[in-house]
Amino acid sequence: MNAASPEVLSALRACVGEDRVLVDAGALEHYGRDWTRVHPAAPLAVVLPGSVGEVQALVRLALERQLALVPSGGRTGLSGGAVACQGEVVVALDRINQITDFNPVDRTVRCGAGVVTAQLQAFAQERELFYPVDFASSGSSQIGGNIATNAGGIKVIRHGMTRDWVAGLKLVTGTGELLDLNRGLVKNNAGYDLRQLVVGAEGTLGIIVEATMRLARPPQDLAVLVLAVADMAAVMRVLEAYQSAMDLQAFEFFSELALQKVVAHQGLQRPFDTVAPFYALLEVERGSAADMEQAMALFEHCAEQGWVLDGVVSQSVAQAQALWRLREDISETISRWTPYKNDISTTIARVPDFLAEIEAVVNEAYPDFEIVWFGHIGDGNVHLNVLKPDALPMAEFQQRCSEVSRWVFEIVQRYEGSISAEHGVGLLKKAYLHYSRSPLEIQIMRQIKQVFDPAGIMNPGKIFDA
Amino acid sequence: MNAASPEVLSALRACVGEDRVLVDAGALEHYGRDWTRVHPAAPLAVVLPGSVGEVQALVRLALERQLALVPSGGRTGLSGGAVACQGEVVVALDRINQITDFNPVDRTVRCGAGVVTAQLQAFAQERELFYPVDFASSGSSQIGGNIATNAGGIKVIRHGMTRDWVAGLKLVTGTGELLDLNRGLVKNNAGYDLRQLVVGAEGTLGIIVEATMRLARPPQDLAVLVLAVADMAAVMRVLEAYQSAMDLQAFEFFSELALQKVVAHQGLQRPFDTVAPFYALLEVERGSAADMEQAMALFEHCAEQGWVLDGVVSQSVAQAQALWRLREDISETISRWTPYKNDISTTIARVPDFLAEIEAVVNEAYPDFEIVWFGHIGDGNVHLNVLKPDALPMAEFQQRCSEVSRWVFEIVQRYEGSISAEHGVGLLKKAYLHYSRSPLEIQIMRQIKQVFDPAGIMNPGKIFDA
């Protein structure tokens, strides 16, 4: 890694102020990586602009000096999209974190890119509204990063992805110009919806500096059901039965091994004594007595069919929260085994066959490894986690996993699925992009990047190589 | 207009078959225009491909012979997006109209681009599902055209635009290649979502040949409320009161003049004796007795505040349909006055001030004209219709209207609104695009078109000039 030259540092300081350029080892390490730990952080410098104008000045400087920029939010990503490992300048949006222009009629609010997800959630709650995109990292992820990665999470089945809540956004392009896209309108069919292109582009088209986010009416009193399910096909039957009768707020699943791990390490109770291959967690709005009667009638039906072997319904908010922990704590619980994660999807109907094929490959390839399955099965999205045996050196584990990834992605391709359902591509999945996107699609993406970023300074090397 | 050369006709016939190339005056007229009547139809020929392969062959031929292509659906558009007035070859998708691969678990279905909206609605209904995008032209508009224009309509407040129901689409690009975008996945964060770019691009990026459409659980028993409202600001208060308490299926408005016209010409009854400046039409799901009690309590509240002067609630399906006609029949009713239409939007909260400013301009400019207001006020989208006085010649009427359009669009620009909320840009709004989109945005759109259509053969001259 080259150290930043005095000239470059001085020019960066002229853009954002003396104290807003960081080059100490701690800052470079902190701002140069995300939740992945595969690529060592190696940025040239970290800058903390305080305004849109400062971001534009930084981009113009980067053009002059041929500096690569990495836009940086909460860095909670799981694919290396915000990693700076090649002497880039990290542009951290932390200081552009104001919430302004709350509009109760449109139910929108303007957020600086650096607004933390939980900050927006709390802002909404104080106004008896609701920001429904929620996931484990909501305490540190930022709105700009959520948009750049089109973050998903545990409420997608009911409320969609981050994309669905972006009413407008401002982007500083690779030429330093400012695009103000859609401006909070519900309806705007005046030309291409460029906003949609920026959502999920992982910072490769420019730096998101501001967004107008939509808020929702808060859900009423929620009930959580955890069901023991006979097999994967039955999980899908239960989903279909509930979904045809009522709006589900969530439909998650996890395997017996996931449950065992989370119970053993988080001090939680099993929901019931019955042991089953899989468990489904459903959340429904307890709108009226009739709604809960319907939820219970569906449970009876699923039990009669032999799909469901046991179940429990939350009777209080505290019990609902305790049941949610069985699912939500899995990721943290298994992190001690530094799992190799795949975040894959197919259409919902094909999930049972898809999982059976992947399980066969994985069990053959890793007879000695523990495999933990969980995920957003109501969206066709499963997380495949291979746990590292304690005795196995990390490098050898990574090596064996990446070999098997190819076989897994061949199955994903055969099922016309996605190699990254919600985590994005970043650096970690770049080599596998062609399993989900055709050569023509990848070529078009490259050309679109050139339109927004002709000098190739915006998060270069992420998603695809130039 | 030049007639097609024998060589070109012979080459077109080689692509799609002898009987599938039409050049008679009736066909050229029928397939060369949409619901606008501003530009005379003047296509070179009309072709009716029966497969994706035939569409690709046509595009390759167009590249060789430098033919411009106009993709053509039901041609119910209101902005001239599907008009062929410059010797183009119309590629009508009528024959690619199969519905296949119904997937009850994902609630998706694969539609040829030529599937008529009502055909999809009926298909869904037969399976106890629901295709929620609905508008006046559903009996002849086609799915491919709906996607190309991101069609909206009367259920947007609850169910969104066509964009929200496209789970995947296939596009033949301007180079004759086939893109298969998103393939029905709920979650797919593997690179740019090119599907979103195609939705609303009005055929300028290629020809949509197939789409995977999502279906919904059907709404339960619906109740319709029509309310007499004191003024425009009160309309917004009523919207806010209802929307903060319940999910609205629709929230439409129309003016007293609109009501008078529709009652006089459609043989309908006024909903009540009270005369008010505006009327709001609300649709709510009659989920339970509690829901209707809430709807009535909100009505009482709005009446106490002086916002609502009178109201009626449907007591039967027949009465609900009769109330809907007061709103839905407006467009057809006023068509006898060949209205000059503007389809504009701003954020919802700004609608009262926005309408007041536009009304002042329009009333000053057209003291002798009747102005009919109606639209999807719950989305911030209003239709401004200027009726032609019987005595005024058409050319003079068009001339006076287009002068005033400039003043209207200056207000739209000041309110950061859209010059085309749902009808698209096509030919009719092209000259006004810069009131809603910046020069940089328009430049980016042009460059993106070049990526998909380097030879410029796909619906050239629509939205913007090359």
Interface residues (C-beta under 8 A of the other chain):
Chain A: N103 P104 V105 D106 R107 T108 E128 T149 N150 G152 V156 M161 R163 D164 T173 E177 L179 D180 L181 R183 G184 L185 V186 K187 N188 N189 A190 G191 Y192 D193 L194 Q196 L197 V199 G200 A201 R217 M236 L239 E240 Q243 S244 A245 M246 D247 G287 S288 A290 S345 T346 T347 I348 A349 H376 D379 G380 N381 E416 G417 S418 I419 S420 A421 E422 H423 G424 V425 K429 L433 S436 R437 S438 L440 E441 I442 I444 M445 Q447 I448 V451 F452 I463 F464
Chain B: N103 P104 V105 D106 R107 T108 E128 T149 N150 G152 V156 M161 R163 D164 T173 E177 L179 D180 L181 R183 G184 L185 V186 K187 N188 N189 A190 G191 Y192 D193 L194 Q196 L197 V199 G200 A201 R217 M236 L239 E240 Q243 S244 A245 M246 D247 G287 S288 A290 S345 T346 T347 I348 A349 H376 D379 G380 N381 E416 G417 S418 I419 S420 A421 E422 H423 G424 V425 K429 L433 S436 R437 S438 L440 E441 I442 I444 M445 Q447 I448 V451 F452 I463 F464
